[in-house]
Amino acid sequence: MAEEAVTPDDEVVQPRDEAPTSEITYDEQFYPARPQRLRPRARLRDLYALRPRTPRNGKPSGDNPAYVAWLREESMLGDATAIAGQFSGLGSMWQNPYAHPDPRAAIDKASVWFTAYPISLITAPGRSFLGTLGDDDLWRAFEKIGIKAVHTGPVKRAGGLTGWDATPTVDGHFDRISTQLDEQFGTEEEFRTLCEVAASHGGTVIDDIVPGHTGKGADFRLAEMKVDDYPGVYHMVEIAPEDWHLLPRVPRGRDSINLDAETEDQLAKAGYIIGQMQRVIFYDPGIKDTNWSATDVVLGADGVERRWVYLHYFKEGQPSINWLDPTFAGMRLVIGDALHSLGDLGTGALRLDANGFLAVEKTTEGAPAWSEGHPLSEAANQFIASMVRKVGGFTFQELNLTIDDIKATSERGADLSYDFVNRPAYHHALATADTEFLRLTMNLALKMGVAPVGLVHALQNHDEMTYELVHFATLHAEDAFAFRGGEVSGAELAVTVRQELTDRLAGDAAPYNATFTTNGIASTLATIIAATLGVTELDEITPAEIATIKRAHLLLAAFNAWQPGVFALSGWDLCGLLTLPRKQVEPLLATGDTRWIHRAAYDLMDYQPHALQSGSQMPRGVSLYGGLPAQLEDPDSFASGLAAILRVRKRYRIDVAEQLDVPQVSQRAMLVMVHALEGDARQVTVLNFSDEPIAGNVLSEHLIPGAPVIDMMTDKIIGEVDDLHSFPVVLDPYQGLSLLINPPADPAGP
């Protein structure tokens, strides 16, 4: 059908700026007066400033009472006790429903998120990271784009303590050691101001908690000294002196050493630890061979010398929290940290980091310990998420496990889960110009009951482009999957997809990207797209290639935004950042963590055009798109294109729609998603993942014969659904369409 303008009389397009009216829920019926969320109450402002502080006197060891007292004052567990007491006995603690996750309620509060990374943001002159995020001009720019929430990333003190002195973070501030904010990022007052500015623009602020581990701060040092409940915070085991010969010597200048596989086995046979885990995350031969490390000799507060072996799923400086110790010290520590962010700082939500690794259990002799998908992890997540909902917030989790695990935790735990199901798959679709694997993962998630409305669909974040494909490589390794005209096992499928991603997006094809251990590829989305275009040298990118990168980047934004759920993106996306040359971050790469090449500094608002680095000394990266002020003045910019995509998303409430179908396609590069809007209307997302124009048919039994097909961006009719429940479509390279299909008018009607 020829393109035809829709007149007002056609009544085809229904603006949907307001949430549709529906039957009230159980929560609305029984909690009609519940508050939106607790506002900042400043309950704890005097907690740090006014309490007496122990001076630093004497040597930093267990036989110095002043040192032990100082560590207590610095500890998160100590703060948690004081924080929890501020909430007990309040009527407001019973005004919010908390038993069941509610992704649509979370989406109503914040549907589009900006995910910041503190050390990479170039701030306004003389202002901190938090002060800059609280800038009204920045929030006005966010409003123009359609961004409603800011995820700050980790901003509390992290790293460790050696004696009296702080040591640097080993994992981008995800090794938290304090409830207090890190002064390099700003103050508590600035954080509260940020929350208030966000609220004035109809937005909210999302903070982090880390229920899986801490850094080696005061809590860990007190645990080593066997003070009070502190050993109960961690998965740590005291080794009897007569067995110290089993432990490796700790090199001079270090406080622990990773165990090799043989030592791990010996300690397991001796009954100390449960031994080998299901996998070694960040495996690096000679650096991290196992998930266990041994401390050096530590003098306790009782005068006894001890050596410990402790668990760390991630890096050696991130000891794992024990969620089933009789003291429940770990649980108390985590909940206190969460309540501080929600009830005092004023955040509306929390990201749960490393929350899939909260339990370990010994299995049969010779088999790895049960450490993933454990019921205790599910129970702990339910506990955390329920507490957050109880005080009026919501949670999301980055759970890179199987679809089964995401399904299980979504039933009682976090309100939203990061989309690890389809994130590597849409990169694969772009890299191969073939959506088969992406359609496989999307349909598999639907079949298993993981609806996209409960997921956070993201562009780039602070981590690598993950290609672990845990669902296929672990629990479903022996299952058969239809792929490329044949049948392959889950393990074979994972190997094939990983190899194709590596071949096309790293190595000789894209030397500016880098593999990150066995987890994925360190890259920005701009450099992933550049690799698919055959660019081998970033210095030689042409204006035409930049235009193509922007178009493909907007296609990926449309994939994530034109489906139900949360849409998230970063400053690296908004500015079109490239990876850093390795020599610029060479010291940070020394441990093998290649992710630093994609964490370049960026300047969202052109605050400091001539700055060469951020305040945290991250080198400034090359920006293909420029800052937001200039972009928002240019209708052809990335930010303006993104704003148009998000206007359609908001107008038709695609974010809370129901996904009905991800059908087969007539062109390998095409992807089709069919969603149910309010009433009988359908929204159809059609995308071309290739750099060639394509023509094909959209076919789904959920399409209504005789219904006009309307381009939501232009409000023009571009076709009609035929009797076979299909319609033709033509797409330019990397083009996406969002189409509205309303039921045809009843000919028997008035």
Number of C-alpha atoms within 10 A of each C-alpha: 11 8 11 12 13 15 11 8 6 9 10 23 20 11 11 16 13 10 13 11 7 7 8 9 9 10 13 12 10 13 14 11 10 16 13 13 21 20 19 18 13 15 14 16 13 9 12 14 9 8 9 9 12 14 10 12 12 12 13 18 19 23 17 14 15 18 22 22 15 18 23 20 19 20 22 25 27 19 23 22 14 13 23 16 10 15 15 10 9 9 8 16 16 14 19 24 20 23 16 17 24 21 24 20 13 21 22 14 19 22 27 29 25 23 22 21 23 24 25 25 26 30 26 18 10 7 16 21 28 24 20 23 27 20 16 15 13 15 22 13 17 22 15 15 21 20 24 21 27 27 21 21 21 24 27 23 24 28 23 26 19 14 15 16 8 16 15 14 19 19 16 18 22 24 28 27 27 23 26 20 16 17 13 16 23 18 18 19 14 20 26 24 20 25 26 20 19 22 15 12 16 15 23 23 28 26 23 23 24 20 27 27 32 31 29 24 27 28 30 24 25 23 19 26 25 21 18 12 17 23 25 23 29 25 24 25 17 17 18 12 12 7 11 14 9 15 23 17 14 15 10 8 6 10 14 22 20 26 22 19 15 12 17 25 17 15 19 17 14 12 10 16 23 20 26 21 20 14 15 17 18 20 17 14 9 10 16 21 19 29 27 30 26 24 21 22 18 19 17 21 20 11 12 13 15 19 22 20 24 23 26 26 22 23 23 23 21 27 26 29 29 25 26 19 16 10 16 14 22 27 22 19 24 24 21 21 24 27 21 23 23 26 25 22 26 27 32 30 28 26 25 24 18 20 23 26 24 27 24 22 14 16 13 8 10 11 12 16 20 17 22 20 21 16 15 19 23 24 16 21 24 23 18 21 26 25 19 24 24 20 25 26 26 30 28 25 26 19 21 21 21 21 24 17 19 31 18 16 26 26 16 20 29 32 28 28 30 21 23 25 27 22 21 22 24 23 25 24 23 24 24 18 21 20 27 22 20 22 23 17 19 19 17 14 19 15 10 12 15 22 18 26 22 28 24 27 28 25 23 21 21 20 17 22 24 20 23 20 26 20 21 23 18 17 16 17 17 14 13 16 16 14 13 9 6 8 13 18 18 23 20 18 21 20 17 13 18 21 13 14 24 21 14 19 29 22 14 12 17 23 15 27 28 23 21 19 16 15 19 21 25 29 32 30 25 23 25 28 24 25 23 21 16 12 20 19 13 17 8 9 14 11 10 9 15 17 16 18 26 24 21 25 23 21 23 23 23 25 25 24 28 29 27 27 29 29 27 25 21 20 24 33 26 24 24 25 26 26 26 23 17 16 10 15 17 13 10 16 15 9 11 14 17 23 24 24 28 28 30 29 30 32 26 21 21 17 14 16 11 8 16 15 20 21 21 15 13 22 22 22 24 19 20 20 20 21 21 24 15 13 19 18 11 13 12 12 19 26 29 18 20 19 20 17 24 24 17 20 26 21 17 22 24 27 26 27 22 20 21 17 18 21 16 18 18 14 16 18 23 28 25 24 22 25 23 20 22 17 9 10 19 24 29 28 21 23 24 30 32 25 18 13 14 20 14 15 16 25 21 22 13 14 26 22 18 18 20 23 25 27 20 22 14 11 17 20 21 19 20 21 21 16 11 12 17 19 21 15 14 13 19 15 18 26 23 26 23 24 24 27 28 23 17 15 13 7 6 5 5 5
